[in-house]
Amino acid sequence: MQIDWDGLNTFADWSGALDRILAQATEALQAGDAAQRVEASELLLEFVRNSPDATAAQLEVIAKAAMDDLAGKAVGEALASLSARTAELALHSKVINAIAEDNELKARSIRLDKARQVIDATAGIVVTLTELRQTLRDSADDLAVAAKIDRAVKAIHDLVPFVMKVKG
C-alpha cells in the first residue's frame, strides 16, 4: 500500500490512512502472511513518523498500540486487539467530527449575526441619508451631494439582498 504522507492534511485524511493500515494489518493476520504483517508494521511506523502531533496525537497512540499488537501476540489475540484499535479509531474520529460540526454551527451563527447587524445598520443609514436628501436645495453643491446620496442609497439597496442570502 502506498500512502502519500504529504497529501494528508486534515484529521479525516490521517484517520482514513490509519484505518486503511489497520485493515491491511487485519487482513495480514487473517491470511497468516508474515510479509504482509511486516509491511503493515512498517506502514504503522511510517504513520507515527509522519503524522503531525497537533492533528494526530491520539492516532499515533492507536498506531503504536497496533504495532505492538502485530509484533507480540498470537494471531487470535492480535486480531482481537486490532479490532479494538479500529473501534478506538472510529470512536476518536466520531468525537473529532462532532467537535468540528459544533464549530461549524457556531461559525454559521456568527455569520448570521453579522448579516443581521449589516441589515439593521443599512436601514438606519438609508433613513438618515433620505432625510438629509430632503433638506438639500437646488444649488450646484447640494445637487452634487444629492446625486452622491442617491448613488449610495442605490448601492445599499443593491447590497441588501446579497447580505440577506448569507447562510448560517
LORO-693115 format. One record per residue: residue in one letter; residue number from 1; z, y, x of N, C-alpha, C in turn. Coordinates in steps of 0.001 Angstrom, whole numbers. Layout:
+------+-----+---------+---------+---------+---------+---------+---------+---------+---------+---------+
! type ! seq !     npz !     npy !     npx !    capz !    capy !    capx !     cpz !     cpy !     cpx !
+------+-----+---------+---------+---------+---------+---------+---------+---------+---------+---------+
!    A ! NUM !       Z !       Y !       X !       Z !       Y !       X !       Z !       Y !       X !
...
+------+-----+---------+---------+---------+---------+---------+---------+---------+---------+---------+
***
This chain:
+------+-----+---------+---------+---------+---------+---------+---------+---------+---------+---------+
! type ! seq !     npz !     npy !     npx !    capz !    capy !    capx !     cpz !     cpy !     cpx !
+------+-----+---------+---------+---------+---------+---------+---------+---------+---------+---------+
!    M !   1 !       0 !   -1167 !     857 !       0 !       0 !       0 !       0 !    1230 !     903 !
!    Q !   2 !    -902 !    2130 !     627 !    -980 !    3382 !    1363 !    -355 !    4492 !     527 !
!    I !   3 !     495 !    5296 !    1146 !    1114 !    6416 !     446 !     835 !    7679 !    1240 !
!    D !   4 !     314 !    8685 !     575 !      70 !    9983 !    1194 !    1373 !   10776 !    1117 !
!    W !   5 !    2181 !   10666 !    2143 !    3503 !   11301 !    2133 !    3392 !   12813 !    1979 !
!    D !   6 !    2361 !   13408 !    2567 !    2189 !   14869 !    2463 !    1773 !   15295 !    1053 !
!    G !   7 !    1251 !   14358 !     282 !     823 !   14673 !   -1076 !    1940 !   14579 !   -2107 !
!    L !   8 !    3128 !   14161 !   -1659 !    4264 !   14057 !   -2574 !    5041 !   15367 !   -2524 !
!    N !   9 !    5062 !   16087 !   -3641 !    5679 !   17408 !   -3649 !    6867 !   17526 !   -4598 !
!    T !  10 !    6762 !   16913 !   -5743 !    7791 !   17071 !   -6765 !    8701 !   15852 !   -6810 !
!    F !  11 !    9795 !   15993 !   -7520 !   10691 !   14856 !   -7715 !    9936 !   13709 !   -8369 !
!    A !  12 !    9096 !   14021 !   -9344 !    8331 !   12972 !  -10039 !    7415 !   12237 !   -9059 !
!    D !  13 !    6801 !   12971 !   -8122 !    5955 !   12333 !   -7120 !    6765 !   11351 !   -6276 !
!    W !  14 !    7927 !   11818 !   -5800 !    8759 !   10986 !   -4916 !    9337 !    9781 !   -5660 !
!    S !  15 !    9815 !   10007 !   -6881 !   10383 !    8874 !   -7618 !    9295 !    7876 !   -8001 !
!    G !  16 !    8086 !    8359 !   -8286 !    6971 !    7465 !   -8582 !    6608 !    6602 !   -7375 !
!    A !  17 !    6621 !    7221 !   -6201 !    6327 !    6461 !   -4980 !    7389 !    5391 !   -4749 !
!    L !  18 !    8656 !    5761 !   -4911 !    9730 !    4780 !   -4725 !    9615 !    3657 !   -5747 !
!    D !  19 !    9261 !    3988 !   -6959 !    9101 !    2969 !   -7996 !    8000 !    1974 !   -7607 !
!    R !  20 !    6889 !    2475 !   -7066 !    5800 !    1590 !   -6635 !    6253 !     695 !   -5473 !
!    I !  21 !    7016 !    1277 !   -4547 !    7501 !     484 !   -3412 !    8459 !    -603 !   -3896 !
!    L !  22 !    9357 !    -256 !   -4816 !   10295 !   -1250 !   -5352 !    9541 !   -2363 !   -6086 !
!    A !  23 !    8494 !   -1992 !   -6792 !    7684 !   -3008 !   -7485 !    7028 !   -3944 !   -6467 !
!    Q !  24 !    6523 !   -3381 !   -5368 !    5909 !   -4211 !   -4333 !    6958 !   -5118 !   -3697 !
!    A !  25 !    8161 !   -4597 !   -3469 !    9224 !   -5416 !   -2880 !    9595 !   -6570 !   -3811 !
!    T !  26 !    9657 !   -6290 !   -5090 !    9976 !   -7329 !   -6068 !    8899 !   -8406 !   -6072 !
!    E !  27 !    7632 !   -7988 !   -6049 !    6530 !   -8958 !   -6002 !    6606 !   -9809 !   -4737 !
!    A !  28 !    6937 !   -9181 !   -3606 !    7029 !   -9916 !   -2343 !    8119 !  -10980 !   -2411 !
!    L !  29 !    9248 !  -10615 !   -2997 !   10340 !  -11588 !   -3123 !    9970 !  -12727 !   -4071 !
!    Q !  30 !    9340 !  -12372 !   -5169 !    8965 !  -13400 !   -6137 !    7923 !  -14354 !   -5549 !
!    A !  31 !    7040 !  -13815 !   -4719 !    5998 !  -14644 !   -4119 !    6512 !  -15408 !   -2898 !
!    G !  32 !    7673 !  -14994 !   -2401 !    8213 !  -15637 !   -1214 !    7412 !  -15318 !      35 !
!    D !  33 !    6726 !  -14204 !       9 !    5843 !  -13813 !    1108 !    6602 !  -12933 !    2094 !
!    A !  34 !    6871 !  -13471 !    3285 !    7636 !  -12742 !    4298 !    6892 !  -11506 !    4785 !
!    A !  35 !    5579 !  -11604 !    4931 !    4792 !  -10452 !    5400 !    4871 !   -9299 !    4400 !
!    Q !  36 !    4805 !   -9620 !    3114 !    4920 !   -8579 !    2088 !    6320 !   -7978 !    2087 !
!    R !  37 !    7328 !   -8801 !    2339 !    8707 !   -8287 !    2412 !    8841 !   -7303 !    3563 !
!    V !  38 !    8250 !   -7642 !    4700 !    8297 !   -6744 !    5866 !    7564 !   -5444 !    5546 !
!    E !  39 !    6395 !   -5552 !    4918 !    5635 !   -4353 !    4556 !    6438 !   -3470 !    3596 !
!    A !  40 !    7083 !   -4077 !    2613 !    7893 !   -3309 !    1670 !    9059 !   -2651 !    2392 !
!    S !  41 !    9682 !   -3365 !    3308 !   10795 !   -2780 !    4084 !   10312 !   -1593 !    4904 !
!    E !  42 !    9137 !   -1742 !    5511 !    8577 !    -640 !    6301 !    8259 !     568 !    5423 !
!    L !  43 !    7739 !     316 !    4228 !    7468 !    1416 !    3300 !    8762 !    2116 !    2879 !
!    L !  44 !    9792 !    1333 !    2642 !   11084 !    1935 !    2288 !   11612 !    2790 !    3435 !
!    L !  45 !   11465 !    2324 !    4659 !   11894 !    3090 !    5823 !   11084 !    4374 !    5949 !
!    E !  46 !    9782 !    4277 !    5764 !    8932 !    5475 !    5792 !    9327 !    6450 !    4683 !
!    F !  47 !    9663 !    5901 !    3527 !   10118 !    6749 !    2422 !   11331 !    7557 !    2860 !
!    V !  48 !   12306 !    6897 !    3447 !   13531 !    7568 !    3888 !   13212 !    8614 !    4952 !
!    R !  49 !   12332 !    8279 !    5877 !   11976 !    9224 !    6951 !   11251 !   10456 !    6432 !
!    N !  50 !   10427 !   10276 !    5430 !    9566 !   11365 !    4966 !   10121 !   12168 !    3798 !
!    S !  51 !   11028 !   11617 !    3049 !   11473 !   12309 !    1831 !   12325 !   13525 !    2173 !
!    P !  52 !   12091 !   14628 !    1450 !   12863 !   15847 !    1697 !   14260 !   15708 !    1091 !
!    D !  53 !   15261 !   16094 !    1854 !   16636 !   15948 !    1381 !   16879 !   16701 !      80 !
!    A !  54 !   16333 !   17895 !     -29 !   16598 !   18704 !   -1214 !   16053 !   18056 !   -2479 !
!    T !  55 !   14932 !   17380 !   -2368 !   14300 !   16793 !   -3552 !   14763 !   15377 !   -3818 !
!    A !  56 !   14972 !   14612 !   -2752 !   15079 !   13173 !   -2938 !   16314 !   12538 !   -2305 !
!    A !  57 !   17393 !   13264 !   -2181 !   18584 !   12700 !   -1531 !   19063 !   11434 !   -2231 !
!    Q !  58 !   19157 !   11443 !   -3535 !   19612 !   10259 !   -4267 !   18586 !    9143 !   -4187 !
!    L !  59 !   17318 !    9508 !   -4117 !   16274 !    8499 !   -3994 !   16382 !    7790 !   -2638 !
!    E !  60 !   16765 !    8534 !   -1602 !   16956 !    7914 !    -282 !   18063 !    6870 !    -327 !
!    V !  61 !   19125 !    7165 !   -1069 !   20220 !    6195 !   -1203 !   19694 !    4910 !   -1831 !
!    I !  62 !   18890 !    5040 !   -2859 !   18310 !    3874 !   -3533 !   17398 !    3118 !   -2569 !
!    A !  63 !   16557 !    3842 !   -1816 !   15627 !    3197 !    -876 !   16389 !    2453 !     221 !
!    K !  64 !   17442 !    3059 !     757 !   18229 !    2404 !    1807 !   18904 !    1135 !    1272 !
!    A !  65 !   19418 !    1211 !      70 !   20046 !      29 !    -523 !   19010 !   -1071 !    -753 !
!    A !  66 !   17806 !    -688 !   -1157 !   16740 !   -1676 !   -1359 !   16346 !   -2317 !     -28 !
!    M !  67 !   16362 !   -1533 !    1048 !   16074 !   -2104 !    2370 !   17118 !   -3155 !    2716 !
!    D !  68 !   18375 !   -2834 !    2456 !   19444 !   -3813 !    2695 !   19232 !   -5067 !    1847 !
!    D !  69 !   18829 !   -4850 !     598 !   18585 !   -5981 !    -301 !   17503 !   -6899 !     258 !
!    L !  70 !   16427 !   -6296 !     763 !   15321 !   -7090 !    1298 !   15719 !   -7831 !    2568 !
!    A !  71 !   16562 !   -7198 !    3368 !   16872 !   -7753 !    4684 !   17906 !   -8865 !    4636 !
!    G !  72 !   18931 !   -8734 !    3791 !   20059 !   -9619 !    3989 !   20435 !  -10554 !    2885 !
!    K !  73 !   19659 !  -10699 !    1877 !   20094 !  -11531 !     757 !   19095 !  -12639 !     487 !
!    A !  74 !   19572 !  -13644 !    -178 !   18687 !  -14708 !    -641 !   17765 !  -14120 !   -1696 !
!    V !  75 !   16662 !  -14783 !   -1942 !   15647 !  -14266 !   -2865 !   16226 !  -13943 !   -4233 !
!    G !  76 !   17004 !  -14849 !   -4796 !   17568 !  -14610 !   -6128 !   18466 !  -13382 !   -6151 !
!    E !  77 !   19328 !  -13269 !   -5153 !   20208 !  -12097 !   -5083 !   19407 !  -10827 !   -4849 !
!    A !  78 !   18404 !  -10909 !   -3978 !   17588 !   -9732 !   -3676 !   16830 !   -9260 !   -4911 !
!    L !  79 !   16294 !  -10200 !   -5683 !   15597 !   -9824 !   -6915 !   16532 !   -9126 !   -7890 !
!    A !  80 !   17723 !   -9647 !   -8018 !   18699 !   -9019 !   -8910 !   19050 !   -7622 !   -8406 !
!    S !  81 !   19234 !   -7498 !   -7098 !   19578 !   -6194 !   -6530 !   18445 !   -5197 !   -6675 !
!    L !  82 !   17210 !   -5657 !   -6402 !   16069 !   -4752 !   -6558 !   15897 !   -4338 !   -8012 !
!    S !  83 !   16160 !   -5232 !   -8911 !   16099 !   -4888 !  -10330 !   17119 !   -3803 !  -10646 !
!    A !  84 !   18308 !   -3929 !  -10060 !   19343 !   -2902 !  -10255 !   18900 !   -1577 !   -9653 !
!    R !  85 !   18216 !   -1618 !   -8495 !   17729 !    -380 !   -7861 !   16685 !     293 !   -8741 !
!    T !  86 !   15813 !    -529 !   -9328 !   14783 !      16 !  -10208 !   15425 !     675 !  -11428 !
!    A !  87 !   16452 !      41 !  -11980 !   17173 !     628 !  -13118 !   17889 !    1906 !  -12697 !
!    E !  88 !   18465 !    1885 !  -11495 !   19147 !    3080 !  -10978 !   18153 !    4228 !  -10808 !
!    L !  89 !   16968 !    3915 !  -10288 !   15921 !    4927 !  -10135 !   15517 !    5483 !  -11502 !
!    A !  90 !   15351 !    4621 !  -12482 !   14974 !    5071 !  -13829 !   16034 !    5989 !  -14413 !
!    L !  91 !   17304 !    5630 !  -14228 !   18390 !    6472 !  -14735 !   18411 !    7814 !  -14034 !
!    H !  92 !   18285 !    7803 !  -12711 !   18288 !    9054 !  -11955 !   17106 !    9932 !  -12373 !
!    S !  93 !   15942 !    9322 !  -12539 !   14756 !   10073 !  -12973 !   14972 !   10672 !  -14356 !
!    K !  94 !   15617 !    9929 !  -15235 !   15886 !   10418 !  -16588 !   16800 !   11639 !  -16546 !
!    V !  95 !   17819 !   11594 !  -15698 !   18741 !   12736 !  -15573 !   17997 !   13966 !  -15052 !
!    I !  96 !   17206 !   13785 !  -13991 !   16464 !   14913 !  -13417 !   15470 !   15474 !  -14427 !
!    N !  97 !   14783 !   14608 !  -15149 !   13828 !   15073 !  -16163 !   14535 !   15837 !  -17274 !
!    A !  98 !   15716 !   15391 !  -17674 !   16474 !   16109 !  -18708 !   16871 !   17499 !  -18217 !
!    I !  99 !   17272 !   17592 !  -16967 !   17622 !   18897 !  -16396 !   16396 !   19801 !  -16365 !
!    A ! 100 !   15253 !   19255 !  -15965 !   14021 !   20035 !  -15914 !   13620 !   20523 !  -17310 !
!    E ! 101 !   13745 !   19661 !  -18314 !   13420 !   20063 !  -19688 !   14351 !   21163 !  -20173 !
!    D ! 102 !   15636 !   21050 !  -19868 !   16595 !   22082 !  -20249 !   16245 !   23408 !  -19593 !
!    N ! 103 !   15881 !   23369 !  -18319 !   15498 !   24596 !  -17622 !   14237 !   25206 !  -18215 !
!    E ! 104 !   13285 !   24374 !  -18627 !   12068 !   24873 !  -19253 !   12392 !   25558 !  -20585 !
!    L ! 105 !   13291 !   24982 !  -21375 !   13693 !   25608 !  -22635 !   14343 !   26965 !  -22385 !
!    K ! 106 !   15175 !   27045 !  -21360 !   15816 !   28324 !  -21020 !   14781 !   29354 !  -20591 !
!    A ! 107 !   13794 !   28929 !  -19817 !   12742 !   29844 !  -19377 !   11941 !   30353 !  -20575 !
!    R ! 108 !   11652 !   29459 !  -21514 !   10924 !   29881 !  -22724 !   11725 !   30903 !  -23503 !
!    S ! 109 !   13005 !   30701 !  -23637 !   13870 !   31627 !  -24357 !   13863 !   33003 !  -23702 !
!    I ! 110 !   13899 !   33007 !  -22379 !   13873 !   34276 !  -21649 !   12554 !   35003 !  -21907 !
!    R ! 111 !   11433 !   34266 !  -21891 !   10133 !   34894 !  -22159 !   10087 !   35474 !  -23568 !
!    L ! 112 !   10629 !   34748 !  -24553 !   10630 !   35268 !  -25924 !   11474 !   36527 !  -26038 !
!    D ! 113 !   12628 !   36536 !  -25389 !   13487 !   37720 !  -25420 !   12770 !   38927 !  -24829 !
!    K ! 114 !   12089 !   38727 !  -23713 !   11344 !   39824 !  -23078 !   10216 !   40301 !  -23988 !
!    A ! 115 !    9516 !   39382 !  -24623 !    8428 !   39769 !  -25529 !    8976 !   40584 !  -26701 !
!    R ! 116 !   10121 !   40162 !  -27237 !   10736 !   40931 !  -28339 !   11129 !   42335 !  -27875 !
!    Q ! 117 !   11664 !   42435 !  -26665 !   12047 !   43739 !  -26127 !   10830 !   44651 !  -25995 !
!    V ! 118 !    9714 !   44088 !  -25549 !    8484 !   44877 !  -25407 !    8018 !   45360 !  -26779 !
!    I ! 119 !    8015 !   44491 !  -27763 !    7588 !   44881 !  -29119 !    8482 !   45991 !  -29658 !
!    D ! 120 !    9794 !   45829 !  -29527 !   10721 !   46849 !  -30012 !   10504 !   48175 !  -29292 !
!    A ! 121 !   10341 !   48127 !  -27984 !   10159 !   49357 !  -27208 !    8845 !   50044 !  -27563 !
!    T ! 122 !    7773 !   49269 !  -27727 !    6480 !   49882 !  -28034 !    6479 !   50515 !  -29420 !
!    A ! 123 !    7201 !   49922 !  -30349 !    7277 !   50525 !  -31691 !    7912 !   51901 !  -31603 !
!    G ! 124 !    8977 !   52020 !  -30850 !    9641 !   53313 !  -30686 !    8756 !   54319 !  -29974 !
!    I ! 125 !    8028 !   53863 !  -28974 !    7134 !   54751 !  -28229 !    6015 !   55264 !  -29132 !
!    V ! 126 !    5433 !   54380 !  -29925 !    4340 !   54787 !  -30816 !    4826 !   55838 !  -31812 !
!    V ! 127 !    6000 !   55630 !  -32383 !    6548 !   56611 !  -33342 !    6749 !   57956 !  -32650 !
!    T ! 128 !    7349 !   57957 !  -31470 !    7621 !   59204 !  -30752 !    6318 !   59894 !  -30356 !
!    L ! 129 !    5344 !   59138 !  -29855 !    4057 !   59733 !  -29480 !    3332 !   60303 !  -30696 !
!    T ! 130 !    3397 !   59602 !  -31802 !    2756 !   60087 !  -33027 !    3407 !   61386 !  -33498 !
!    E ! 131 !    4728 !   61450 !  -33428 !    5434 !   62687 !  -33808 !    5046 !   63836 !  -32882 !
!    L ! 132 !    4947 !   63576 !  -31581 !    4531 !   64609 !  -30635 !    3106 !   65048 !  -30936 !
!    R ! 133 !    2247 !   64109 !  -31228 !     831 !   64403 !  -31528 !     708 !   65357 !  -32705 !
!    Q ! 134 !    1575 !   65192 !  -33686 !    1523 !   66028 !  -34890 !    1975 !   67466 !  -34611 !
!    T ! 135 !    2710 !   67675 !  -33535 !    3191 !   69031 !  -33221 !    2207 !   69809 !  -32364 !
!    L ! 136 !    1178 !   69189 !  -31883 !     230 !   69855 !  -30988 !    -705 !   70777 !  -31771 !
!    R ! 137 !   -1150 !   71797 !  -31086 !   -2053 !   72792 !  -31683 !   -3499 !   72515 !  -31251 !
!    D ! 138 !   -4358 !   73484 !  -31546 !   -5777 !   73334 !  -31247 !   -6186 !   73936 !  -29906 !
!    S ! 139 !   -5227 !   74231 !  -29062 !   -5580 !   74788 !  -27754 !   -6182 !   73685 !  -26881 !
!    A ! 140 !   -6877 !   74096 !  -25833 !   -7536 !   73133 !  -24956 !   -6511 !   72199 !  -24304 !
!    D ! 141 !   -5378 !   72756 !  -23860 !   -4355 !   71922 !  -23232 !   -3775 !   70920 !  -24226 !
!    D ! 142 !   -3481 !   71390 !  -25431 !   -2916 !   70493 !  -26437 !   -3912 !   69405 !  -26852 !
!    L ! 143 !   -5198 !   69759 !  -26930 !   -6210 !   68774 !  -27297 !   -6335 !   67693 !  -26205 !
!    A ! 144 !   -6191 !   68110 !  -24938 !   -6241 !   67144 !  -23843 !   -5055 !   66180 !  -23927 !
!    V ! 145 !   -3877 !   66731 !  -24216 !   -2683 !   65890 !  -24356 !   -2849 !   64973 !  -25574 !
!    A ! 146 !   -3379 !   65513 !  -26674 !   -3582 !   64718 !  -27886 !   -4521 !   63539 !  -27608 !
!    A ! 147 !   -5573 !   63781 !  -26824 !   -6518 !   62708 !  -26506 !   -5822 !   61620 !  -25680 !
!    K ! 148 !   -4996 !   62011 !  -24756 !   -4265 !   61037 !  -23938 !   -3273 !   60248 !  -24802 !
!    I ! 149 !   -2629 !   60953 !  -25728 !   -1702 !   60265 !  -26640 !   -2463 !   59257 !  -27490 !
!    D ! 150 !   -3625 !   59663 !  -28004 !   -4428 !   58750 !  -28816 !   -4818 !   57496 !  -28023 !
!    R ! 151 !   -5217 !   57691 !  -26750 !   -5583 !   56542 !  -25914 !   -4370 !   55646 !  -25654 !
!    A ! 152 !   -3219 !   56267 !  -25405 !   -2006 !   55488 !  -25131 !   -1604 !   54677 !  -26357 !
!    V ! 153 !   -1638 !   55293 !  -27513 !   -1269 !   54590 !  -28750 !   -2256 !   53455 !  -29017 !
!    K ! 154 !   -3555 !   53711 !  -28785 !   -4543 !   52646 !  -28984 !   -4285 !   51496 !  -28005 !
!    A ! 155 !   -3983 !   51819 !  -26747 !   -3716 !   50769 !  -25753 !   -2493 !   49948 !  -26165 !
!    I ! 156 !   -1480 !   50607 !  -26689 !    -281 !   49888 !  -27137 !    -627 !   48987 !  -28320 !
!    H ! 157 !   -1396 !   49506 !  -29253 !   -1809 !   48697 !  -30410 !   -2636 !   47485 !  -29958 !
!    D ! 158 !   -3469 !   47676 !  -28930 !   -4267 !   46561 !  -28408 !   -3386 !   45536 !  -27695 !
!    L ! 159 !   -2316 !   46004 !  -27055 !   -1438 !   45129 !  -26289 !    -528 !   44279 !  -27173 !
!    V ! 160 !     -31 !   44851 !  -28247 !     977 !   44196 !  -29086 !     574 !   42784 !  -29534 !
!    P ! 161 !    -644 !   42557 !  -30031 !    -970 !   41185 !  -30448 !    -885 !   40161 !  -29318 !
!    F ! 162 !   -1199 !   40588 !  -28101 !   -1125 !   39669 !  -26968 !     338 !   39365 !  -26622 !
!    V ! 163 !    1176 !   40381 !  -26711 !    2609 !   40167 !  -26440 !    3195 !   39234 !  -27499 !
!    M ! 164 !    2737 !   39385 !  -28735 !    3260 !   38535 !  -29810 !    2845 !   37076 !  -29629 !
!    K ! 165 !    1803 !   36827 !  -28837 !    1377 !   35454 !  -28591 !    2147 !   34780 !  -27465 !
!    V ! 166 !    3023 !   35523 !  -26795 !    3800 !   34919 !  -25711 !    4615 !   33793 !  -26298 !
!    K ! 167 !    4453 !   32620 !  -25691 !    5137 !   31447 !  -26228 !    6428 !   31228 !  -25476 !
!    G ! 168 !    7382 !   30793 !  -26224 !    8659 !   30479 !  -25597 !    8667 !   29059 !  -25143 !
+------+-----+---------+---------+---------+---------+---------+---------+---------+---------+---------+
***
